[in-house]
């Protein structure tokens, strides 16, 4: 292989290696190392240049969890004010997501039989058919009752939330619930990094943390199997982090 051909192949590779997400960059690095090892094996390079390609740092759960501020959440919920079945349904859905941290799929699968009105609890079936009973806050229960009073009468479905357009059928998945959140964000004029149901789940966890709820209790509400998942939210408690952060060497602060 001529030096021109080698340079041309390298330039072609570099032109595709644009900065991106860590997994994409890691794949490019792996490909580059394989290419350099091939050159060494083929005798085109006396040194194993693959050893000179550095690795990239990639930390699990490194980004901050996307969430709404208290004011933004209030605006999004207020965007569902009204007396139409659609607005009452949307308000009840947003409160379930933001107060209990439910997943979109949890809300889509919620059935009337899952609600224990006398004891004020809600049975939620999450991932892996894992079931748990959560307390039903008064505000959320009231919103659900107002919706159920005008909910379309569908004899063959026990699902709580139905589509507002005929035929009134249950949501097929959590995607329909995420669509409710997206429309509410648009009506409220709130810009968010993500726009699905999980945004309000993150918001619920963040609000609980800011109000002093311990991580293990937040994990119970969110139904996390590992405390590591709940610890993902600890980084948003800036006040607590400031109290334990050590000064940077050589910097007065």
N, C-alpha and C positions, 0 to 999 in steps of 0.2 A: 504494500500500500504506500503511495507517495505521500510526501509531507502535505501536499495540497489536499489530497483526498482525506487525510486524517484531520486536517484543520477544518475542512468543509463539514465533515460529520460532526465535529465538536461544536461548530457554530450552529449547525442545525439543531443539535440537542439543546444548546443554551437558549436558543430562540423560543423553545417551548417551556423552558424552566422559569416561568414567571412566578413572582411571589404569590402564595395562596395559603390555603388552610394547611395546618401541620400534616394531616394524612396525605394530602396531595404532594407536598414538598418531600415527605419521606419516600414516597414512591419514586419520585424523580431522582432522589439521591441513590436509592437502591439500583435504579436503572443505570445511572452514571457509573457507579462502582462496578457493576457487571460489565459495562462496556470497557472500562479501563483494565479490568482483569483479563478480558478477552484480548486486548491489545498486547498485554504483557505475555500472555500465552502464545500469541501468534508471532511474537518476536518484534513487534512494531515499537515496543517500549522496553528498555532495559530494566526500568524500575517499576515496581507495583504502585502505580499512582493512585490506586483505589484507597491506599492507606492515608492519603493526604486529604481525602474528602471528609469534612467534619460531619458529625451527627448534629441533629437539631434537638432542641429541648421541647418536650411535649409533656405537659402535666395534665393529669386527669381532672376534669371539672375545674379547669383554670379560669374560664370567664366568669364574670359576675352574673348571677341569675337575673334575667330581665324581669322587671316588675314595674307597676304603676305607683306613683306617689299617692298619698291619702287624698289629696285634692283631685288628682286625675281619676281615681277610682270613683269618687263621689260624682264627678261629672258624667262618667260612663253610665253609672247606675241611674242618674237623673235623666239621661237620654232615653230611658225606657219608661218614663212616666207616661201615664195614659190609662184609659179604661178599655181599650180594645183587647180582645183575646191575645193578639200577637204581642202587644206591649206588656201585658201582664205576664205572659209566658216568659218573655225575654228578661224581665226584671227578676222573676223567680230563679231563672237559670243563672243569671249573673251573681245573685246572692249566694246560691249554692256553691258556685265555683270560688268566689272570693271570701266567703266566710268559713267554709268547711274544707277548702282546698281539694275539691273533687276533680277527677279527670273528666275530660269530655265524654269518654266512653261510660263512666259511672253515671253521668246524668242521662245519657241516651238510654241506658238499660234500666233506669230507675222505674219501679212498678208501684202501683198503689198499695199492694200487699207488703211492700218494704217499709211503709210508714207506720209507726206505732204512735198514734196521736195521743193516746192516754198517758204514755210514759215520755213523750217528747223525744223519740229516737228515730234514727233512720238506718236501715240496713243497707250496706253498700257491698257489692260484689266486685272486687277489683281483679288485678292480674292473677292468673293461676287459680281463678275461682275462689280467691281468698276473701272471706266474708268478715265484716266487722260492723258493730253498731256504733253510730256516732250520735252525740246529742244534737237535737234540732233546735237552733236558736229561735227565739220568739219572732224576730224580724223575718227570718227565712220562712218559718211556718206560716206566718200571716200572708206573706207574698204567695206561697204555694196555694193556700186556701182561696185567695182572691182569684187566682188563675183557674183552679178547679171548679169554681162556681160558674165560670163561663166557658170551660173547656168543651170542645166539640164532643158530642155523645157518640162514642164509637163502641159498640157492644162487643166486638171481637178482640179488643186490645186492653190490656191492663197497664200499659205504659203511662207514666204520668204526663210526659211531654209529647205533644203531637205537632206535626207540621201545621202551619196556619193556613196553608192553601189546600183546597180540596183536591183529591181525597185526603182527609186528615189521617195520615199514617204516622207511626213512630219514626224517629230518626233511625236511619240504617246503621249509623256509627257515630263516633265522636266528631266526625267532620261536620255534621250538621250543627252540632253545638258550637264548634269553633266558628262556624259561619255567623251564628247569632252574635258572638263576641266581636267579630270583625265589623258587622253592621253597626253595633252599638258604639264602637270606637270611632267609626266614620261619622255617625250622627253627633257625637260629642266633640269632634274635632281634635281628638287626642292621637298624637303620633307615638307609636311604640315600636321597639325593635322587632318584636314578634307580635302577631295579631290573633293567635288562636286561643283555645281554652286554657292551655298551659300557662299563658301569661297571668291569668287570674289565680291559678294554683301557686305560682311563684309569688304573686302578690300576697296571698293569704299567709304563706309561710314567713315572708319577710315581715308582715305586720305583727304576727304572733311573736317573732323574735324581738322586734322593737318594743313590744309591750312587756318583755321580760319572761315570756314563756320558755321554760328550759328546752333544750334541743331534744331530749328523749321524749318529752310530751308532744312536741311538734312532730316527731317521727311517728308517734302513735296515731295522730290525726291524719297525717299524710299516708299512713300505712306503708312506711318504708321497712324493708326487711333488714337493712343495715344502717347503723348510725352514721356511716361514712356518707351516705346519700344525704342525710339531714344536715351533716356538717357543711355541705355545700353552701348553705345559707348563712353560716357564721360570718363569712367575709363581708356581709352587708351591714353588720353591726359595727359601724365606724367608731362609735363612742367607746365600746368595749375594747376594740382593737387599739385605739389610741392609748388606753390605760395600760396595756401590756407591751406596746411596741418599745423597742430599745432604740436609743439615739444612734444615728449613723456615725461611725468613727470619724473623728476630725471635723464634725459639723456641729455647731452650736444651735440648739433649737429650744 
